[in-house]
Amino acid sequence: MNATDRTPADLLSSALAADPGRPLVTFYDDATGERVELSVATFANWVAKTANLLQDELSAEPGDRVALLLPAHWQTAVWLLACASVGVVADMAGDPAAADVVVSGPDAGSLAAARACPGARIALALRPLGGRFPEPPEGFADYAVEVPGQGDRFVPYAPVDPEEPALIVAGREFSGAEVVERARAEATGLGLTGPGARILSGLPYDTWEGLNAGLYGPLATGGSVVLCRNLDRLAADALDQRIETERVTATAR
């Protein structure tokens, strides 16, 4: 966390410089039993590889729009920060027909909608440990196949302007600077009181509130997130146990 950070990518860089080994995103899928914990360093490595994929392989440039047809998931968080690193606009649940790149999850509805994109199409299997599709969907590149060979360090070809559009969610457009400023301003209300705070979020990523609790707020304050998908399948006593085990200090559900 640094007062001079102006974009979400800046926030990640500061987190990496401050304490690369601390947890940043702990992900649970209560439909499958999956649990994945990513340190700042591991998360930043995935972001760098994905940003290189965007910039070098998909030829994305600042101002391009990337439609993200993805649920609240650790790989979605990676794509959001990769978009911020390149300077492209991350459009959550955006119209693929108006996008330069589309990134879809594995469900049939998202894949069908994504085929309207005239540009590059990437599909995520969202399998445990970032696994591949058994058979990639026709017309899509498999993210899990494409990303491992990308570079571990990322440098944008052009500096990212914090005042340019960076995020669209629920019809609202935010610049990179607005994402950072709003995340900081709303942190206390989420219970993110500073470094070490740990929020459990079961909110979807289709609203600002979900994105802030599930990614931007913890990143902006030196905290971390326990991101839970399908949390409604978890019994109340099991949720209480998770809160205790994961040393959660705040919740957003």
PyRosetta script that sets phi, psi and omega in degrees:
from pyrosetta import init, pose_from_sequence

init()
pose = pose_from_sequence("MNATDRTPADLLSSALAADPGRPLVTFYDDATGERVELSVATFANWVAKTANLLQDELSAEPGDRVALLLPAHWQTAVWLLACASVGVVADMAGDPAAADVVVSGPDAGSLAAARACPGARIALALRPLGGRFPEPPEGFADYAVEVPGQGDRFVPYAPVDPEEPALIVAGREFSGAEVVERARAEATGLGLTGPGARILSGLPYDTWEGLNAGLYGPLATGGSVVLCRNLDRLAADALDQRIETERVTATAR")
pose.set_psi(1, 124.9)
pose.set_omega(1, -175.8)
pose.set_phi(2, -140.4)
pose.set_psi(2, 134.8)
pose.set_omega(2, -176.0)
pose.set_phi(3, -63.7)
pose.set_psi(3, -20.6)
pose.set_omega(3, -178.0)
pose.set_phi(4, -90.7)
pose.set_psi(4, -2.3)
pose.set_omega(4, -179.9)
pose.set_phi(5, -66.2)
pose.set_psi(5, 132.4)
pose.set_omega(5, -176.9)
pose.set_phi(6, -120.2)
pose.set_psi(6, -14.4)
pose.set_omega(6, -179.6)
pose.set_phi(7, -131.4)
pose.set_psi(7, 161.5)
pose.set_omega(7, 175.2)
pose.set_phi(8, -57.7)
pose.set_psi(8, -34.3)
pose.set_omega(8, 177.8)
pose.set_phi(9, -65.3)
pose.set_psi(9, -35.8)
pose.set_omega(9, 174.8)
pose.set_phi(10, -61.4)
pose.set_psi(10, -42.0)
pose.set_omega(10, 179.5)
pose.set_phi(11, -59.6)
pose.set_psi(11, -42.0)
pose.set_omega(11, 179.6)
pose.set_phi(12, -66.6)
pose.set_psi(12, -40.3)
pose.set_omega(12, 178.2)
pose.set_phi(13, -61.3)
pose.set_psi(13, -41.3)
pose.set_omega(13, 178.9)
pose.set_phi(14, -66.9)
pose.set_psi(14, -40.1)
pose.set_omega(14, 178.1)
pose.set_phi(15, -62.9)
pose.set_psi(15, -39.2)
pose.set_omega(15, -179.7)
pose.set_phi(16, -66.4)
pose.set_psi(16, -40.0)
pose.set_omega(16, 179.7)
pose.set_phi(17, -69.7)
pose.set_psi(17, -34.3)
pose.set_omega(17, -174.8)
pose.set_phi(18, -77.2)
pose.set_psi(18, -46.4)
pose.set_omega(18, -174.9)
pose.set_phi(19, -161.8)
pose.set_psi(19, 82.7)
pose.set_omega(19, -173.9)
pose.set_phi(20, -66.1)
pose.set_psi(20, -22.2)
pose.set_omega(20, -174.5)
pose.set_phi(21, -88.9)
pose.set_psi(21, -9.1)
pose.set_omega(21, -176.3)
pose.set_phi(22, -76.3)
pose.set_psi(22, 152.9)
pose.set_omega(22, 176.0)
pose.set_phi(23, -63.6)
pose.set_psi(23, 143.0)
pose.set_omega(23, 174.5)
pose.set_phi(24, -119.7)
pose.set_psi(24, -50.8)
pose.set_omega(24, 179.5)
pose.set_phi(25, -127.6)
pose.set_psi(25, 121.7)
pose.set_omega(25, 170.6)
pose.set_phi(26, -113.2)
pose.set_psi(26, 119.7)
pose.set_omega(26, -172.6)
pose.set_phi(27, -111.7)
pose.set_psi(27, 133.6)
pose.set_omega(27, 173.2)
pose.set_phi(28, -121.9)
pose.set_psi(28, 140.0)
pose.set_omega(28, 167.4)
pose.set_phi(29, -119.3)
pose.set_psi(29, 108.4)
pose.set_omega(29, -174.9)
pose.set_phi(30, -81.6)
pose.set_psi(30, 4.7)
pose.set_omega(30, 170.0)
pose.set_phi(31, -90.7)
pose.set_psi(31, -24.5)
pose.set_omega(31, -175.7)
pose.set_phi(32, -118.6)
pose.set_psi(32, -15.6)
pose.set_omega(32, -175.8)
pose.set_phi(33, 85.2)
pose.set_psi(33, 6.9)
pose.set_omega(33, -178.5)
pose.set_phi(34, -69.5)
pose.set_psi(34, 140.8)
pose.set_omega(34, 169.5)
pose.set_phi(35, -137.6)
pose.set_psi(35, 128.6)
pose.set_omega(35, 178.1)
pose.set_phi(36, -133.4)
pose.set_psi(36, 131.6)
pose.set_omega(36, 174.8)
pose.set_phi(37, -116.3)
pose.set_psi(37, 127.5)
pose.set_omega(37, 179.8)
pose.set_phi(38, -116.6)
pose.set_psi(38, 123.9)
pose.set_omega(38, 171.6)
pose.set_phi(39, -71.7)
pose.set_psi(39, 170.2)
pose.set_omega(39, 175.7)
pose.set_phi(40, -57.2)
pose.set_psi(40, -44.1)
pose.set_omega(40, -177.4)
pose.set_phi(41, -64.5)
pose.set_psi(41, -43.5)
pose.set_omega(41, -179.6)
pose.set_phi(42, -66.5)
pose.set_psi(42, -44.0)
pose.set_omega(42, 178.2)
pose.set_phi(43, -61.0)
pose.set_psi(43, -45.6)
pose.set_omega(43, -178.9)
pose.set_phi(44, -63.0)
pose.set_psi(44, -33.0)
pose.set_omega(44, 177.6)
pose.set_phi(45, -66.5)
pose.set_psi(45, -43.8)
pose.set_omega(45, 175.5)
pose.set_phi(46, -61.1)
pose.set_psi(46, -40.3)
pose.set_omega(46, 179.2)
pose.set_phi(47, -63.4)
pose.set_psi(47, -45.2)
pose.set_omega(47, -179.5)
pose.set_phi(48, -60.9)
pose.set_psi(48, -45.4)
pose.set_omega(48, 179.6)
pose.set_phi(49, -62.6)
pose.set_psi(49, -41.6)
pose.set_omega(49, -178.9)
pose.set_phi(50, -69.6)
pose.set_psi(50, -38.1)
pose.set_omega(50, 176.7)
pose.set_phi(51, -64.2)
pose.set_psi(51, -40.4)
pose.set_omega(51, 176.2)
pose.set_phi(52, -64.0)
pose.set_psi(52, -38.4)
pose.set_omega(52, 175.8)
pose.set_phi(53, -60.7)
pose.set_psi(53, -45.9)
pose.set_omega(53, 179.8)
pose.set_phi(54, -60.8)
pose.set_psi(54, -49.7)
pose.set_omega(54, -171.8)
pose.set_phi(55, -75.9)
pose.set_psi(55, -44.7)
pose.set_omega(55, -171.7)
pose.set_phi(56, -92.1)
pose.set_psi(56, -41.1)
pose.set_omega(56, -175.8)
pose.set_phi(57, -90.2)
pose.set_psi(57, -36.1)
pose.set_omega(57, -177.3)
pose.set_phi(58, -100.2)
pose.set_psi(58, -2.0)
pose.set_omega(58, 176.2)
pose.set_phi(59, 57.0)
pose.set_psi(59, 33.6)
pose.set_omega(59, 177.4)
pose.set_phi(60, -73.9)
pose.set_psi(60, 140.6)
pose.set_omega(60, -178.6)
pose.set_phi(61, -127.1)
pose.set_psi(61, 158.6)
pose.set_omega(61, 177.3)
pose.set_phi(62, -51.4)
pose.set_psi(62, 133.2)
pose.set_omega(62, -178.9)
pose.set_phi(63, 97.2)
pose.set_psi(63, -19.9)
pose.set_omega(63, 175.2)
pose.set_phi(64, -64.9)
pose.set_psi(64, 158.1)
pose.set_omega(64, -178.7)
pose.set_phi(65, -111.5)
pose.set_psi(65, 131.4)
pose.set_omega(65, 177.3)
pose.set_phi(66, -116.0)
pose.set_psi(66, 112.8)
pose.set_omega(66, 178.4)
pose.set_phi(67, -82.1)
pose.set_psi(67, 122.9)
pose.set_omega(67, -179.9)
pose.set_phi(68, -106.7)
pose.set_psi(68, 103.3)
pose.set_omega(68, 179.3)
pose.set_phi(69, -98.2)
pose.set_psi(69, 68.8)
pose.set_omega(69, -169.5)
pose.set_phi(70, -136.4)
pose.set_psi(70, 151.2)
pose.set_omega(70, 176.6)
pose.set_phi(71, -83.5)
pose.set_psi(71, 179.4)
pose.set_omega(71, 170.6)
pose.set_phi(72, -65.9)
pose.set_psi(72, 114.6)
pose.set_omega(72, -173.1)
pose.set_phi(73, -160.6)
pose.set_psi(73, 153.7)
pose.set_omega(73, -179.4)
pose.set_phi(74, -62.7)
pose.set_psi(74, -33.0)
pose.set_omega(74, 178.7)
pose.set_phi(75, -71.6)
pose.set_psi(75, -29.2)
pose.set_omega(75, 173.6)
pose.set_phi(76, -64.9)
pose.set_psi(76, -42.6)
pose.set_omega(76, 176.9)
pose.set_phi(77, -58.8)
pose.set_psi(77, -40.1)
pose.set_omega(77, 176.9)
pose.set_phi(78, -60.6)
pose.set_psi(78, -46.5)
pose.set_omega(78, -179.7)
pose.set_phi(79, -63.5)
pose.set_psi(79, -38.3)
pose.set_omega(79, 178.4)
pose.set_phi(80, -60.5)
pose.set_psi(80, -42.8)
pose.set_omega(80, 180.0)
pose.set_phi(81, -76.1)
pose.set_psi(81, -29.9)
pose.set_omega(81, 175.4)
pose.set_phi(82, -66.2)
pose.set_psi(82, -42.3)
pose.set_omega(82, 176.1)
pose.set_phi(83, -59.9)
pose.set_psi(83, -43.3)
pose.set_omega(83, 179.0)
pose.set_phi(84, -63.7)
pose.set_psi(84, -33.1)
pose.set_omega(84, -179.3)
pose.set_phi(85, -69.6)
pose.set_psi(85, -37.0)
pose.set_omega(85, -179.5)
pose.set_phi(86, -81.2)
pose.set_psi(86, -30.3)
pose.set_omega(86, -176.4)
pose.set_phi(87, 98.2)
pose.set_psi(87, 14.4)
pose.set_omega(87, 176.4)
pose.set_phi(88, -89.5)
pose.set_psi(88, 163.7)
pose.set_omega(88, -178.6)
pose.set_phi(89, -89.8)
pose.set_psi(89, 122.0)
pose.set_omega(89, 174.9)
pose.set_phi(90, -87.3)
pose.set_psi(90, 113.6)
pose.set_omega(90, -176.5)
pose.set_phi(91, -107.9)
pose.set_psi(91, 99.7)
pose.set_omega(91, -177.2)
pose.set_phi(92, -70.0)
pose.set_psi(92, 123.8)
pose.set_omega(92, -178.7)
pose.set_phi(93, 57.1)
pose.set_psi(93, 30.9)
pose.set_omega(93, -178.1)
pose.set_phi(94, -76.0)
pose.set_psi(94, 169.5)
pose.set_omega(94, -179.1)
pose.set_phi(95, -73.8)
pose.set_psi(95, 113.4)
pose.set_omega(95, -179.6)
pose.set_phi(96, -60.2)
pose.set_psi(96, -31.1)
pose.set_omega(96, -178.3)
pose.set_phi(97, -65.5)
pose.set_psi(97, -21.9)
pose.set_omega(97, -179.7)
pose.set_phi(98, -102.3)
pose.set_psi(98, 8.4)
pose.set_omega(98, -174.8)
pose.set_phi(99, -105.1)
pose.set_psi(99, 154.4)
pose.set_omega(99, 175.4)
pose.set_phi(100, -85.4)
pose.set_psi(100, -28.3)
pose.set_omega(100, 177.9)
pose.set_phi(101, -140.6)
pose.set_psi(101, 143.8)
pose.set_omega(101, 174.1)
pose.set_phi(102, -125.2)
pose.set_psi(102, 141.0)
pose.set_omega(102, 177.9)
pose.set_phi(103, -124.3)
pose.set_psi(103, 117.4)
pose.set_omega(103, -173.7)
pose.set_phi(104, -115.9)
pose.set_psi(104, 149.1)
pose.set_omega(104, 167.8)
pose.set_phi(105, -77.9)
pose.set_psi(105, -174.8)
pose.set_omega(105, -171.5)
pose.set_phi(106, -86.1)
pose.set_psi(106, -9.4)
pose.set_omega(106, -175.5)
pose.set_phi(107, -71.8)
pose.set_psi(107, 149.5)
pose.set_omega(107, -172.7)
pose.set_phi(108, -61.3)
pose.set_psi(108, -37.3)
pose.set_omega(108, -179.0)
pose.set_phi(109, -63.6)
pose.set_psi(109, -44.9)
pose.set_omega(109, 178.9)
pose.set_phi(110, -65.0)
pose.set_psi(110, -42.3)
pose.set_omega(110, -179.8)
pose.set_phi(111, -64.1)
pose.set_psi(111, -40.0)
pose.set_omega(111, 178.8)
pose.set_phi(112, -64.1)
pose.set_psi(112, -43.5)
pose.set_omega(112, 178.9)
pose.set_phi(113, -65.3)
pose.set_psi(113, -38.4)
pose.set_omega(113, -176.2)
pose.set_phi(114, -65.0)
pose.set_psi(114, -23.7)
pose.set_omega(114, -178.3)
pose.set_phi(115, -67.1)
pose.set_psi(115, -10.7)
pose.set_omega(115, 176.4)
pose.set_phi(116, -76.3)
pose.set_psi(116, -11.9)
pose.set_omega(116, -178.7)
pose.set_phi(117, -71.3)
pose.set_psi(117, 128.4)
pose.set_omega(117, 179.3)
pose.set_phi(118, -78.8)
pose.set_psi(118, -10.3)
pose.set_omega(118, -178.1)
pose.set_phi(119, -104.6)
pose.set_psi(119, -150.7)
pose.set_omega(119, -177.1)
pose.set_phi(120, -68.3)
pose.set_psi(120, 144.9)
pose.set_omega(120, 179.6)
pose.set_phi(121, -125.9)
pose.set_psi(121, 126.1)
pose.set_omega(121, 178.6)
pose.set_phi(122, -119.5)
pose.set_psi(122, 138.6)
pose.set_omega(122, 177.6)
pose.set_phi(123, -120.3)
pose.set_psi(123, 139.8)
pose.set_omega(123, 177.2)
pose.set_phi(124, -111.9)
pose.set_psi(124, 127.9)
pose.set_omega(124, 179.1)
pose.set_phi(125, -74.8)
pose.set_psi(125, -23.3)
pose.set_omega(125, -177.9)
pose.set_phi(126, 54.9)
pose.set_psi(126, 36.0)
pose.set_omega(126, 177.4)
pose.set_phi(127, -87.4)
pose.set_psi(127, 158.4)
pose.set_omega(127, 178.6)
pose.set_phi(128, -52.4)
pose.set_psi(128, 140.6)
pose.set_omega(128, 178.7)
pose.set_phi(129, 62.0)
pose.set_psi(129, 24.6)
pose.set_omega(129, 177.2)
pose.set_phi(130, 69.9)
pose.set_psi(130, 32.4)
pose.set_omega(130, -175.9)
pose.set_phi(131, -67.2)
pose.set_psi(131, 161.7)
pose.set_omega(131, -177.9)
pose.set_phi(132, -81.5)
pose.set_psi(132, 164.4)
pose.set_omega(132, 166.7)
pose.set_phi(133, -67.8)
pose.set_psi(133, 141.5)
pose.set_omega(133, 170.3)
pose.set_phi(134, -58.2)
pose.set_psi(134, -36.9)
pose.set_omega(134, 174.7)
pose.set_phi(135, -145.6)
pose.set_psi(135, 115.8)
pose.set_omega(135, -175.9)
pose.set_phi(136, -59.5)
pose.set_psi(136, 144.0)
pose.set_omega(136, 176.1)
pose.set_phi(137, -61.3)
pose.set_psi(137, 141.6)
pose.set_omega(137, -179.4)
pose.set_phi(138, -61.2)
pose.set_psi(138, 131.9)
pose.set_omega(138, 178.0)
pose.set_phi(139, 88.4)
pose.set_psi(139, 5.2)
pose.set_omega(139, -178.7)
pose.set_phi(140, -126.5)
pose.set_psi(140, 147.5)
pose.set_omega(140, 168.1)
pose.set_phi(141, -89.1)
pose.set_psi(141, 139.6)
pose.set_omega(141, 180.0)
pose.set_phi(142, -83.3)
pose.set_psi(142, 115.2)
pose.set_omega(142, -178.8)
pose.set_phi(143, -52.7)
pose.set_psi(143, -43.0)
pose.set_omega(143, -176.4)
pose.set_phi(144, -67.8)
pose.set_psi(144, -19.3)
pose.set_omega(144, 175.0)
pose.set_phi(145, -86.0)
pose.set_psi(145, -39.4)
pose.set_omega(145, -171.9)
pose.set_phi(146, -80.6)
pose.set_psi(146, -33.3)
pose.set_omega(146, -168.9)
pose.set_phi(147, -80.1)
pose.set_psi(147, -32.1)
pose.set_omega(147, -174.4)
pose.set_phi(148, -58.8)
pose.set_psi(148, -33.9)
pose.set_omega(148, -177.3)
pose.set_phi(149, -80.9)
pose.set_psi(149, -1.9)
pose.set_omega(149, -179.6)
pose.set_phi(150, -77.2)
pose.set_psi(150, 159.7)
pose.set_omega(150, -177.6)
pose.set_phi(151, -64.9)
pose.set_psi(151, 150.7)
pose.set_omega(151, -178.8)
pose.set_phi(152, -84.7)
pose.set_psi(152, -8.0)
pose.set_omega(152, 177.3)
pose.set_phi(153, -124.9)
pose.set_psi(153, 143.5)
pose.set_omega(153, -177.9)
pose.set_phi(154, -126.0)
pose.set_psi(154, 134.8)
pose.set_omega(154, 173.1)
pose.set_phi(155, -132.3)
pose.set_psi(155, 120.3)
pose.set_omega(155, -179.5)
pose.set_phi(156, -68.4)
pose.set_psi(156, 146.5)
pose.set_omega(156, 177.8)
pose.set_phi(157, -67.4)
pose.set_psi(157, -29.5)
pose.set_omega(157, 178.5)
pose.set_phi(158, -131.1)
pose.set_psi(158, 141.1)
pose.set_omega(158, 178.5)
pose.set_phi(159, -57.9)
pose.set_psi(159, 142.3)
pose.set_omega(159, 179.2)
pose.set_phi(160, -83.0)
pose.set_psi(160, 124.9)
pose.set_omega(160, 179.5)
pose.set_phi(161, -84.5)
pose.set_psi(161, 116.4)
pose.set_omega(161, -177.0)
pose.set_phi(162, -65.4)
pose.set_psi(162, -15.8)
pose.set_omega(162, -178.8)
pose.set_phi(163, -91.2)
pose.set_psi(163, -6.4)
pose.set_omega(163, 179.2)
pose.set_phi(164, -84.8)
pose.set_psi(164, 156.2)
pose.set_omega(164, 178.9)
pose.set_phi(165, -55.5)
pose.set_psi(165, 137.2)
pose.set_omega(165, -179.0)
pose.set_phi(166, -129.3)
pose.set_psi(166, -24.5)
pose.set_omega(166, -173.3)
pose.set_phi(167, -148.4)
pose.set_psi(167, 137.9)
pose.set_omega(167, 169.3)
pose.set_phi(168, -126.3)
pose.set_psi(168, 125.7)
pose.set_omega(168, 177.5)
pose.set_phi(169, -146.1)
pose.set_psi(169, 132.4)
pose.set_omega(169, -179.2)
pose.set_phi(170, 52.6)
pose.set_psi(170, 37.9)
pose.set_omega(170, 176.9)
pose.set_phi(171, 80.7)
pose.set_psi(171, 0.8)
pose.set_omega(171, -178.9)
pose.set_phi(172, -106.3)
pose.set_psi(172, 133.6)
pose.set_omega(172, 179.7)
pose.set_phi(173, -101.4)
pose.set_psi(173, 136.4)
pose.set_omega(173, 178.5)
pose.set_phi(174, -126.7)
pose.set_psi(174, 140.6)
pose.set_omega(174, 167.6)
pose.set_phi(175, -79.3)
pose.set_psi(175, 167.4)
pose.set_omega(175, 176.7)
pose.set_phi(176, -59.0)
pose.set_psi(176, -41.6)
pose.set_omega(176, 179.8)
pose.set_phi(177, -64.1)
pose.set_psi(177, -38.1)
pose.set_omega(177, 178.7)
pose.set_phi(178, -66.1)
pose.set_psi(178, -38.1)
pose.set_omega(178, 176.9)
pose.set_phi(179, -59.2)
pose.set_psi(179, -47.8)
pose.set_omega(179, -178.2)
pose.set_phi(180, -65.3)
pose.set_psi(180, -47.3)
pose.set_omega(180, -177.0)
pose.set_phi(181, -63.9)
pose.set_psi(181, -42.8)
pose.set_omega(181, -178.5)
pose.set_phi(182, -70.6)
pose.set_psi(182, -38.6)
pose.set_omega(182, 177.8)
pose.set_phi(183, -60.1)
pose.set_psi(183, -43.2)
pose.set_omega(183, 178.6)
pose.set_phi(184, -67.0)
pose.set_psi(184, -42.9)
pose.set_omega(184, -176.3)
pose.set_phi(185, -65.4)
pose.set_psi(185, -31.7)
pose.set_omega(185, -175.0)
pose.set_phi(186, -98.0)
pose.set_psi(186, 2.3)
pose.set_omega(186, -174.6)
pose.set_phi(187, -61.5)
pose.set_psi(187, -45.8)
pose.set_omega(187, -177.2)
pose.set_phi(188, -61.4)
pose.set_psi(188, -39.1)
pose.set_omega(188, 179.1)
pose.set_phi(189, -63.8)
pose.set_psi(189, -24.6)
pose.set_omega(189, 177.1)
pose.set_phi(190, -86.9)
pose.set_psi(190, -8.0)
pose.set_omega(190, -175.4)
pose.set_phi(191, 88.8)
pose.set_psi(191, 11.6)
pose.set_omega(191, 178.1)
pose.set_phi(192, -91.0)
pose.set_psi(192, 93.5)
pose.set_omega(192, -170.6)
pose.set_phi(193, -94.8)
pose.set_psi(193, 0.0)
pose.set_omega(193, 178.0)
pose.set_phi(194, 145.8)
pose.set_psi(194, -172.4)
pose.set_omega(194, -179.5)
pose.set_phi(195, -52.7)
pose.set_psi(195, 136.6)
pose.set_omega(195, -179.7)
pose.set_phi(196, 96.1)
pose.set_psi(196, -17.8)
pose.set_omega(196, 177.2)
pose.set_phi(197, -65.2)
pose.set_psi(197, 144.3)
pose.set_omega(197, -174.3)
pose.set_phi(198, -138.5)
pose.set_psi(198, 113.0)
pose.set_omega(198, -175.8)
pose.set_phi(199, -104.5)
pose.set_psi(199, 136.9)
pose.set_omega(199, 171.4)
pose.set_phi(200, -98.1)
pose.set_psi(200, 124.2)
pose.set_omega(200, -179.6)
pose.set_phi(201, -123.6)
pose.set_psi(201, 127.6)
pose.set_omega(201, 172.5)
pose.set_phi(202, -110.4)
pose.set_psi(202, 13.1)
pose.set_omega(202, -177.8)
pose.set_phi(203, -79.4)
pose.set_psi(203, 144.4)
pose.set_omega(203, 175.2)
pose.set_phi(204, -70.2)
pose.set_psi(204, 167.4)
pose.set_omega(204, -178.9)
pose.set_phi(205, -93.2)
pose.set_psi(205, 17.9)
pose.set_omega(205, -177.1)
pose.set_phi(206, -96.5)
pose.set_psi(206, 9.4)
pose.set_omega(206, 174.9)
pose.set_phi(207, -135.1)
pose.set_psi(207, 161.5)
pose.set_omega(207, 174.6)
pose.set_phi(208, -59.9)
pose.set_psi(208, -41.3)
pose.set_omega(208, -177.9)
pose.set_phi(209, -58.5)
pose.set_psi(209, -42.3)
pose.set_omega(209, 178.8)
pose.set_phi(210, -66.9)
pose.set_psi(210, -41.6)
pose.set_omega(210, 179.0)
pose.set_phi(211, -67.5)
pose.set_psi(211, -38.1)
pose.set_omega(211, -178.0)
pose.set_phi(212, -69.1)
pose.set_psi(212, -47.7)
pose.set_omega(212, 179.0)
pose.set_phi(213, -67.4)
pose.set_psi(213, -35.3)
pose.set_omega(213, -173.0)
pose.set_phi(214, -91.9)
pose.set_psi(214, -1.5)
pose.set_omega(214, -179.8)
pose.set_phi(215, -160.1)
pose.set_psi(215, -64.9)
pose.set_omega(215, -168.6)
pose.set_phi(216, -67.1)
pose.set_psi(216, -41.3)
pose.set_omega(216, -179.1)
pose.set_phi(217, -60.9)
pose.set_psi(217, -53.0)
pose.set_omega(217, 177.1)
pose.set_phi(218, -58.8)
pose.set_psi(218, -40.0)
pose.set_omega(218, -179.4)
pose.set_phi(219, -64.7)
pose.set_psi(219, -37.6)
pose.set_omega(219, -176.7)
pose.set_phi(220, -75.3)
pose.set_psi(220, -16.5)
pose.set_omega(220, -173.4)
pose.set_phi(221, -117.1)
pose.set_psi(221, 4.2)
pose.set_omega(221, -177.9)
pose.set_phi(222, 78.0)
pose.set_psi(222, 19.0)
pose.set_omega(222, 179.6)
pose.set_phi(223, -98.5)
pose.set_psi(223, -161.0)
pose.set_omega(223, 178.3)
pose.set_phi(224, -147.6)
pose.set_psi(224, 166.6)
pose.set_omega(224, -176.3)
pose.set_phi(225, -129.2)
pose.set_psi(225, 139.1)
pose.set_omega(225, 167.1)
pose.set_phi(226, -101.6)
pose.set_psi(226, 99.9)
pose.set_omega(226, -173.0)
pose.set_phi(227, -92.8)
pose.set_psi(227, 119.9)
pose.set_omega(227, -172.5)
pose.set_phi(228, -117.3)
pose.set_psi(228, 121.7)
pose.set_omega(228, 174.1)
pose.set_phi(229, -100.0)
pose.set_psi(229, 141.7)
pose.set_omega(229, -178.5)
pose.set_phi(230, 59.7)
pose.set_psi(230, 38.4)
pose.set_omega(230, -178.2)
pose.set_phi(231, -62.8)
pose.set_psi(231, -24.1)
pose.set_omega(231, -179.5)
pose.set_phi(232, -65.9)
pose.set_psi(232, -13.0)
pose.set_omega(232, 178.8)
pose.set_phi(233, -87.2)
pose.set_psi(233, -5.1)
pose.set_omega(233, -176.9)
pose.set_phi(234, -94.1)
pose.set_psi(234, 129.3)
pose.set_omega(234, 178.6)
pose.set_phi(235, -65.4)
pose.set_psi(235, 154.6)
pose.set_omega(235, -175.6)
pose.set_phi(236, -59.3)
pose.set_psi(236, -42.1)
pose.set_omega(236, -179.0)
pose.set_phi(237, -68.3)
pose.set_psi(237, -33.6)
pose.set_omega(237, 177.2)
pose.set_phi(238, -69.3)
pose.set_psi(238, -35.1)
pose.set_omega(238, 176.0)
pose.set_phi(239, -65.2)
pose.set_psi(239, -43.9)
pose.set_omega(239, 177.6)
pose.set_phi(240, -59.0)
pose.set_psi(240, -40.9)
pose.set_omega(240, 179.0)
pose.set_phi(241, -64.7)
pose.set_psi(241, -40.1)
pose.set_omega(241, 178.8)
pose.set_phi(242, -64.1)
pose.set_psi(242, -43.7)
pose.set_omega(242, 179.5)
pose.set_phi(243, -58.2)
pose.set_psi(243, -41.0)
pose.set_omega(243, 179.4)
pose.set_phi(244, -71.6)
pose.set_psi(244, -47.2)
pose.set_omega(244, -176.5)
pose.set_phi(245, -63.6)
pose.set_psi(245, -40.3)
pose.set_omega(245, -177.3)
pose.set_phi(246, -86.1)
pose.set_psi(246, 2.8)
pose.set_omega(246, 178.6)
pose.set_phi(247, 55.4)
pose.set_psi(247, 46.1)
pose.set_omega(247, -179.7)
pose.set_phi(248, -72.6)
pose.set_psi(248, 136.1)
pose.set_omega(248, 180.0)
pose.set_phi(249, -109.9)
pose.set_psi(249, -11.7)
pose.set_omega(249, 179.8)
pose.set_phi(250, -154.9)
pose.set_psi(250, 156.5)
pose.set_omega(250, 178.5)
pose.set_phi(251, -133.4)
pose.set_psi(251, 152.3)
pose.set_omega(251, 174.4)
pose.set_phi(252, -138.8)
pose.set_psi(252, 109.2)
pose.set_omega(252, -174.7)
pose.set_phi(253, -137.7)
pose.dump_pdb("model.pdb")
